[in-house]
Amino acid sequence: MKHPASPLRHHVARGLVILGTICAALTPAAADQEQGRRLAQLYCARCHSIDRVSPSPLRIAPPFRTLHERYPVEMLQESLAEGIVTGHPTMPQFSFEPDQVGDFILFLKSLERGQADR
């Protein structure tokens, strides 16, 4: 004998599908942002502040939380992929892989919104 589905089961199942969809959409971005933070810690934190409160260890290195005040951080994509070269000798030259560029930009954008308090 077949039992009709109760309205409650229908709503619970629908809610689980919606929740799963939301989680699937959010998880990669969170992972990418965290990877961007790790890259910043590895390559940049010696000179730049990579959080929302501390000063940069090297005074001439701007804190990452203020970069968006100078220009859209998306403008860094090409430089990060081809290799950052600056006018002062203390900054090392380096380049990121394409997926790393996206992760790093996502991390910088999170500082704009004040969401990377780590």
N, C-alpha and C positions, 0 to 999 in steps of 0.2 A: 504494500500500500504506500503510495506516494504522499508525503506530507507537504503541505504548502509552506513556502518560506515565510517566516514571520517578518513583519515590517522592521523589527529590531535587528534581526540578522542582516537584513538588506542594508540598513543604515550603517551597521558596524562594518560590514564588508566594503561598502562604498568608502567609508572613512579610512579604512586600512589601505585601500588602493590610492586614495588621494595622498595620504601620509607617505606611502612608499614612493610615489612620484615626486613629492617635494624633497624627500631625503635624497633620492637619486640625483636630483637636479642640484642640490646644494653641496653634497659631499665632494665632488671634484674641485669646485671652486675653493672650498676650505683647504683641501689638500694642496692645491696650487699656491694659495696664499702662504701657507706654512712653509712650503718649499722655498718660496721667494724670501721669506724671513730667514731661513737657514742660509741661503746664498748671501744675503746681506750680512749675516753674522760672520760667515766664513771670509768673504772678500772685502767687506766695507767697514765693519764695526771698529777696526783698529783706528780709523780716522773720523768716521761719520757717526753721529747719533742715529740709531735705528729704532728708537722708541719715541714716545710722545713727550717725554719730560727731561731727559738728561741732555747736557750739553755735549757737543762733539768733542772727542778726545783731542783732535787737532783743530785748533781755533779757526783755521782758514777753510776747513771742510764744513759745508752747510749740513745742518741736521736734515735727515731725509723727510721729516714731517713738514719742512718748509719748502721743499722743492716745488710743489704745486703753486706756490705763491709767485714763483719766478716764471714758470712756463708749464704747459700741460705735460705731465710726466710721460704721456704716450710718445712725446717727441724723442724720448731716449731710446726707443726701440731699435732704430737703425744703428745708433752708436753702440748699444750694448751687443748687438749681433756682430758688428764689424770690428769692434775693439775701441774701448774708451781711451782717448789720449787727451791729456790736459796740459795746461800751460805750466804747471809746477812739477818739479822732478820727483816729489815724494809719492805721488799717486802712481801705482803700478798700472801698466797696460794689461788689459785682459778682455776676453770676449766670452759671451754666453752662447749656448746652443739655443735654437729657436724656442723650444719648450721652456727653457730657463728664462728667456726674455719675458715671455708671458707671465710666468710665475712671479718674477721680480717686479714687473709693472703692477700686477695685481696686489702685491704686498705694498708697494708705494701708494697705490690708490687707497688701500685700507688705512694708511696713516692720515690721509686727507680727511677721511670720514671719522677718524678717531676710534677705529675698531681694532687696533693692533697694540694693545696695552701689555705686551709680553716683555 
